[in-house]
Amino acid sequence: MSPPFWHDRDPLSTGHVISTVRTLMRTDGLDTSLTAIARACGTSRNFLYSNWKTASALHVRALAVDLADAFDVAGRTHPSDGTVPGIVAHLTQVVRVVRRHPTTAAVARTSPTVLSRAHTATEGPLVRVVTERVSDLLHPLAPHGGVWSDAALYSRPWKIMWIARPAALCPEAVGDQEREETLDGAFAGLLRDLLAPWAGAG
């Protein structure tokens, strides 16, 4: 008799755990505890601890997935065509998705100091997710080698992240159309300035 395909329904898989954490964080932000995660996953704190050690490690994994998802959502609604206007429209939508995401609001509510530090973080897995995604978007602007072939373009993902954060990590603006339009407009204008040398590319 062949073994059952238990792994197809394994409630303790990494994907299941991170999906559960993402759901919980939309309400409780960084207050989401290891105990709450274990309960929602139908497992024990010991299992989570043996694999991830802390709730914070799970929070970071969940936030990284949420950030990647924001780029994917923008890719469906405002796909980049590889030109400066297309990249600007895409990244402006990413900023809007992050700002309006329930986890952003939950983190702001539960951990305002952490959200404040996120505005100036210079390294870490979340910074890497953003800069790698932005680098991929900028690649078509230098068709013979991408961002690695152009020192000025190579510096842009970091600069773009720096100007994006004030517009993205501002959940208190959600629901105020004028304020959101101001944030989006300021970000898009700064982004066009940063990418002006490549406006004829693509």
C-alpha positions as CSV (number, residue, x, y, z in Angstrom):
1,M,0.0,0.0,0.0
2,S,1.4,3.4,-1.0
3,P,1.9,6.0,1.7
4,P,-0.9,8.6,2.1
5,F,-0.3,12.0,0.5
6,W,-0.4,13.8,3.9
7,H,2.0,16.5,2.7
8,D,-0.7,17.9,0.3
9,R,-2.8,18.7,3.3
10,D,-0.1,19.4,5.9
11,P,-1.4,22.1,8.1
12,L,2.2,22.7,9.5
13,S,3.7,23.7,6.1
14,T,5.6,26.9,5.9
15,G,3.1,28.3,3.4
16,H,0.2,27.6,5.7
17,V,2.0,29.1,8.7
18,I,2.9,32.3,6.9
19,S,-0.5,32.6,5.4
20,T,-2.0,32.4,8.9
21,V,0.4,35.0,10.2
22,R,-0.5,37.3,7.4
23,T,-4.2,37.0,8.2
24,L,-3.7,37.5,12.0
25,M,-1.4,40.5,11.4
26,R,-4.1,42.3,9.4
27,T,-5.9,42.8,12.8
28,D,-3.2,42.5,15.5
29,G,-0.1,43.8,13.6
30,L,3.1,43.1,15.5
31,D,1.1,42.1,18.6
32,T,0.4,38.8,16.9
33,S,1.9,36.3,19.4
34,L,3.4,32.9,18.9
35,T,0.6,31.4,20.9
36,A,-2.1,33.0,18.7
37,I,-0.3,31.8,15.6
38,A,0.0,28.2,17.0
39,R,-3.7,28.2,17.9
40,A,-4.8,29.5,14.5
41,C,-2.5,26.9,12.7
42,G,-3.7,24.1,14.9
43,T,-0.2,23.3,16.1
44,S,2.0,24.0,19.2
45,R,4.3,26.8,20.2
46,N,7.1,24.3,20.4
47,F,6.6,23.4,16.7
48,L,6.8,27.1,15.7
49,Y,9.7,27.8,18.0
50,S,11.7,24.9,16.6
51,N,11.3,26.2,13.1
52,W,11.2,30.0,13.5
53,K,12.3,30.8,17.1
54,T,10.3,33.9,17.5
55,A,7.1,35.6,16.6
56,S,9.2,38.5,15.2
57,A,10.8,36.1,12.6
58,L,7.3,35.1,11.5
59,H,6.2,38.7,11.3
60,V,9.1,39.6,9.0
61,R,8.4,36.6,6.8
62,A,4.8,37.6,6.5
63,L,5.6,41.3,5.8
64,A,8.1,40.2,3.1
65,V,5.3,38.2,1.4
66,D,2.9,41.1,1.8
67,L,5.4,43.5,0.1
68,A,6.0,41.1,-2.7
69,D,2.2,40.7,-3.1
70,A,1.9,44.5,-3.3
71,F,4.1,44.5,-6.4
72,D,2.2,41.6,-7.9
73,V,-1.2,43.4,-7.3
74,A,0.2,46.5,-9.0
75,G,1.5,44.3,-11.8
76,R,-2.1,43.2,-12.5
77,T,-3.7,46.6,-12.3
78,H,-0.9,48.9,-13.5
79,P,1.6,46.7,-15.3
80,S,4.9,48.3,-16.2
81,D,5.8,48.4,-19.9
82,G,9.4,49.0,-19.2
83,T,9.3,52.8,-19.9
84,V,9.7,55.5,-17.3
85,P,5.9,56.4,-17.4
86,G,5.0,52.7,-17.0
87,I,7.4,52.2,-14.1
88,V,6.2,55.4,-12.4
89,A,2.5,54.2,-12.7
90,H,3.4,50.8,-11.4
91,L,5.4,52.0,-8.4
92,T,2.8,54.6,-7.5
93,Q,0.3,51.8,-7.4
94,V,2.6,49.7,-5.2
95,V,2.9,52.7,-2.8
96,R,-0.9,53.0,-2.7
97,V,-1.4,49.2,-2.1
98,V,1.0,49.3,0.9
99,R,-0.5,52.4,2.4
100,R,-4.0,50.9,2.1
101,H,-3.1,47.4,3.3
102,P,-4.7,46.5,6.6
103,T,-1.4,45.2,8.0
104,T,0.1,48.6,7.5
105,A,-2.6,50.2,9.6
106,A,-2.4,47.4,12.2
107,V,1.4,47.8,12.6
108,A,0.9,51.6,12.9
109,R,-1.7,51.1,15.6
110,T,0.1,48.4,17.6
111,S,3.8,49.4,17.1
112,P,4.1,53.1,16.1
113,T,7.8,53.2,17.1
114,V,8.6,50.3,14.8
115,L,6.6,51.9,11.9
116,S,8.6,55.1,12.5
117,R,11.9,53.2,12.3
118,A,10.8,51.6,9.1
119,H,10.9,55.0,7.4
120,T,14.7,55.1,7.9
121,A,15.7,51.4,7.8
122,T,18.9,50.9,5.8
123,E,19.1,47.1,5.7
124,G,17.2,44.0,6.4
125,P,15.0,41.5,4.6
126,L,12.2,44.0,3.9
127,V,14.6,46.5,2.4
128,R,16.0,43.7,0.2
129,V,12.5,42.7,-1.0
130,V,11.8,46.2,-2.1
131,T,15.1,47.0,-3.7
132,E,15.2,43.7,-5.6
133,R,11.7,44.2,-7.0
134,V,12.5,47.8,-8.0
135,S,15.8,46.7,-9.6
136,D,13.8,44.2,-11.7
137,L,11.4,46.9,-12.8
138,L,14.3,49.2,-13.8
139,H,16.1,46.5,-15.8
140,P,14.5,47.4,-19.2
141,L,15.9,51.0,-18.9
142,A,19.4,49.6,-19.6
143,P,18.7,46.9,-22.2
144,H,22.3,45.8,-22.4
145,G,23.0,44.6,-18.9
146,G,20.2,46.1,-16.8
147,V,20.9,48.1,-13.6
148,W,24.3,46.4,-13.1
149,S,25.6,47.9,-16.4
150,D,24.8,51.5,-15.4
151,A,26.2,52.9,-12.1
152,A,23.6,55.7,-11.9
153,L,20.7,53.4,-12.6
154,Y,22.1,50.9,-10.1
155,S,21.8,53.6,-7.4
156,R,18.1,54.2,-8.2
157,P,16.4,51.3,-6.4
158,W,17.7,52.5,-3.0
159,K,16.7,56.1,-3.8
160,I,13.3,55.1,-5.0
161,M,12.7,53.1,-1.8
162,W,13.7,56.2,0.2
163,I,11.2,58.5,-1.4
164,A,8.5,55.7,-1.5
165,R,8.4,55.1,2.2
166,P,6.9,58.4,3.4
167,A,4.1,57.9,0.9
168,A,3.5,54.2,1.5
169,L,3.9,54.1,5.3
170,C,1.2,56.7,6.0
171,P,-2.0,54.7,6.7
172,E,-3.6,57.7,8.5
173,A,-4.0,59.3,5.0
174,V,-6.3,56.4,3.8
175,G,-9.8,57.7,3.3
176,D,-8.7,61.3,2.8
177,Q,-8.7,61.5,-1.0
178,E,-7.0,64.8,-1.2
179,R,-4.2,63.7,1.1
180,E,-3.7,60.4,-0.8
181,E,-3.6,62.2,-4.1
182,T,-1.0,64.6,-2.7
183,L,1.2,61.7,-1.5
184,D,0.8,59.8,-4.8
185,G,1.5,62.9,-6.8
186,A,4.6,63.9,-4.8
187,F,6.0,60.4,-5.1
188,A,5.3,60.2,-8.8
189,G,6.9,63.6,-9.4
190,L,10.1,62.7,-7.5
191,L,10.2,59.3,-9.2
192,R,10.0,60.9,-12.7
193,D,12.9,63.3,-11.7
194,L,15.0,60.3,-10.5
195,L,14.4,58.4,-13.8
196,A,14.5,61.4,-16.1
197,P,17.9,60.4,-17.6
198,W,16.3,57.2,-18.9
199,A,13.1,58.8,-20.1
200,G,13.9,57.9,-23.7
201,A,14.7,54.3,-23.0
202,G,12.4,51.3,-23.6
